[in-house]
């Protein structure tokens, strides 16, 4: 089965949180102003759910990770050697060799490639996130000082006050402004917009349309204004959705083909394509996803008609259509 022939619709499963807006937008889709000669744009982002595997040695997360490794490598493609290697990676983490400790490596790769991206860090543990802000502080500072954007990976969808406190905590760490948000597990409620208003945030990038699985006909929803000064910048590509057996269950080649088809749609329509890679997947623990991202950036940066940038930069280029 080739990537061009395969449709992931049957494997997509039920709709998850984040597929719709928490309240009706106050505008139509906003226009994107691009430099001369540039037809479309890509916004790169990373949701930092884990600093490493070692932080989970005292909870049940590693058991779930081991189960998923077995399921991923036996259910769709029989790759027992890959499952054994991933289980070995869990054991190596206990001995001090943490394959998921990839933030600096991913930053350096993107610097060599000549792109910058947006990194969403959590400051409140919960729902699989175990690290605390002081543990992430040095990585946040290195990223910001290298010119990467820092955003909040929010944990309080129903409490605007608590979400505003999360923004304040992250701003106390980051040497650069923190204006963007993506909610953990793509959980959206009106409290998210309340928290953004209280904190003075500019944009959220949590809405993701998982109902359209054909990249040729995907509507590629564009940015909209939600409230005064607040923009929703939809997310279009999530690594876990592409690769997980509970998502599309694609191989690396199939996933690359799927995203490049979606990119052609974005280029033809002059749209912005927003992509997310979890940093822990940029590792030997998940080599298919790592290779997919390396090849994807190679394809994108080889083109002269696309702007590859941070989400904050995309938002700064938005204008109400006349």
RAZIGI-V543737 format. One record per residue. N is the residue number from 1. RES is the residue in one small letter. SS is DSSP state (alpha for helix, beta for strand, coil for the rest). OMEGA is omega in whole degrees, -180 to 180 (none if undefined). Layout:
# RAZIGI-V543737
N RES SS OMEGA
N RES SS OMEGA
This chain:
# RAZIGI-V543737
1 x coil -179
2 x coil 178
3 x coil -178
4 x coil -176
5 x coil -170
6 x coil 172
7 x coil -178
8 x coil -171
9 x alpha -176
10 x alpha -177
11 x alpha -171
12 x coil 178
13 x coil -177
14 x coil 177
15 x coil -180
16 x coil 177
17 x coil 176
18 x coil -175
19 x coil -178
20 x coil -178
21 x coil 179
22 x coil 174
23 x coil -175
24 x coil 175
25 x coil -180
26 x coil 179
27 x coil 167
28 x coil -180
29 x beta -177
30 x coil -180
31 x beta -180
32 x beta 177
33 x coil -175
34 x coil 178
35 x coil 179
36 x coil 179
37 x coil -180
38 x coil -175
39 x coil -175
40 x beta -174
41 x beta 175
42 x beta 173
43 x beta -179
44 x beta 179
45 x beta -180
46 x beta 174
47 x beta -177
48 x beta 178
49 x coil -176
50 x coil 169
51 x coil 180
52 x coil 176
53 x coil -174
54 x alpha -179
55 x alpha -179
56 x alpha -177
57 x coil -177
58 x coil 177
59 x coil -176
60 x coil -176
61 x alpha -178
62 x alpha 176
63 x alpha 178
64 x alpha 179
65 x alpha 178
66 x alpha 178
67 x alpha -180
68 x alpha 177
69 x alpha 178
70 x alpha -179
71 x alpha -178
72 x alpha -173
73 x alpha 178
74 x alpha -172
75 x alpha -176
76 x coil 178
77 x coil -175
78 x coil -178
79 x coil -177
80 x alpha 179
81 x alpha 178
82 x alpha 178
83 x alpha 179
84 x alpha 179
85 x alpha 180
86 x alpha 175
87 x alpha 176
88 x alpha 178
89 x alpha 177
90 x alpha 178
91 x alpha 179
92 x alpha 179
93 x alpha 179
94 x alpha -180
95 x coil 175
96 x coil 178
97 x coil -170
98 x coil -179
99 x coil -178
100 x coil 179
101 x coil -168
102 x coil -172
103 x alpha 180
104 x alpha 180
105 x alpha 179
106 x alpha 176
107 x alpha -179
108 x alpha 177
109 x alpha -180
110 x alpha 175
111 x alpha 178
112 x alpha -179
113 x alpha 178
114 x coil 179
115 x coil 171
116 x coil -174
117 x coil 178
118 x beta -178
119 x beta -179
120 x beta -180
121 x beta 174
122 x coil 175
123 x coil 179
124 x coil 180
125 x coil 177
126 x beta 180
127 x coil 177
128 x coil 176
129 x beta -176
130 x coil -175
131 x coil 178
132 x coil -173
133 x alpha -179
134 x alpha 178
135 x alpha -179
136 x alpha -169
137 x alpha -176
138 x alpha 179
139 x alpha 179
140 x alpha -179
141 x alpha -180
142 x alpha 179
143 x alpha -178
144 x alpha -179
145 x alpha 177
146 x coil 176
147 x coil 178
148 x coil -180
149 x beta 176
150 x beta 176
151 x beta -178
152 x beta 170
153 x beta -167
154 x beta -179
155 x coil -173
156 x coil -176
157 x coil -174
158 x coil -175
159 x coil -178
160 x alpha 179
161 x alpha 180
162 x alpha 178
163 x alpha 177
164 x alpha 176
165 x alpha 177
166 x alpha 176
167 x alpha -178
168 x alpha 180
169 x alpha -178
170 x alpha 178
171 x alpha 176
172 x coil 179
173 x coil -172
174 x coil 175
175 x coil 178
176 x coil -178
177 x coil 176
178 x coil -174
179 x coil -173
180 x beta -174
181 x beta 160
182 x beta -178
183 x beta 177
184 x alpha -176
185 x alpha 178
186 x alpha 179
187 x coil -177
188 x coil 173
189 x coil -180
190 x alpha 177
191 x alpha 177
192 x alpha 179
193 x alpha 176
194 x alpha -179
195 x alpha 178
196 x alpha 178
197 x alpha -179
198 x alpha -175
199 x alpha -176
200 x coil 178
201 x coil -177
202 x coil -173
203 x beta 173
204 x beta 177
205 x coil -176
206 x coil -179
207 x coil 178
208 x beta -180
209 x coil 177
210 x coil -175
211 x coil 179
212 x coil -173
213 x coil 178
214 x coil -177
215 x coil -179
216 x coil -178
217 x coil 180
218 x coil -178
219 x coil -180
220 x coil -177
221 x coil -177
222 x coil -178
223 x coil 177
224 x beta 174
225 x beta -179
226 x beta 175
227 x beta -179
228 x coil 178
229 x coil -178
230 x beta -180
231 x beta 170
232 x beta 179
233 x coil -173
234 x coil 175
235 x beta -177
236 x coil -174
237 x beta 177
238 x beta -178
239 x alpha -177
240 x alpha 177
241 x alpha -179
242 x alpha -167
243 x alpha -173
244 x coil 177
245 x coil 173
246 x coil 174
247 x coil -180
248 x coil 178
249 x coil -176
250 x coil 170
251 x coil 179
252 x alpha 179
253 x alpha 180
254 x alpha 180
255 x alpha 178
256 x alpha 179
257 x alpha -179
258 x alpha -177
259 x alpha 180
260 x alpha 173
261 x alpha 178
262 x alpha 177
263 x alpha 178
264 x alpha 176
265 x alpha 179
266 x alpha -179
267 x alpha -179
268 x alpha -176
269 x alpha 179
270 x coil -175
271 x coil 170
272 x beta 178
273 x beta -177
274 x beta -173
275 x beta 176
276 x beta 171
277 x coil 173
278 x coil -175
279 x alpha -178
280 x alpha 177
281 x alpha 177
282 x coil -171
283 x coil 175
284 x alpha 179
285 x alpha 178
286 x alpha -173
287 x alpha 179
288 x alpha -178
289 x alpha 178
290 x alpha 180
291 x alpha 178
292 x alpha -177
293 x alpha 178
294 x alpha -180
295 x alpha 180
296 x alpha 178
297 x alpha 176
298 x alpha 178
299 x alpha -176
300 x alpha -176
301 x alpha 176
302 x coil -178
303 x coil 179
304 x coil -175
305 x coil -177
306 x beta 173
307 x beta 177
308 x beta -168
309 x beta 178
310 x coil 178
311 x alpha 178
312 x alpha 178
313 x alpha 177
314 x alpha -178
315 x alpha 180
316 x alpha -178
317 x coil -177
318 x beta 177
319 x beta 173
320 x coil -180
321 x coil 180
322 x coil none
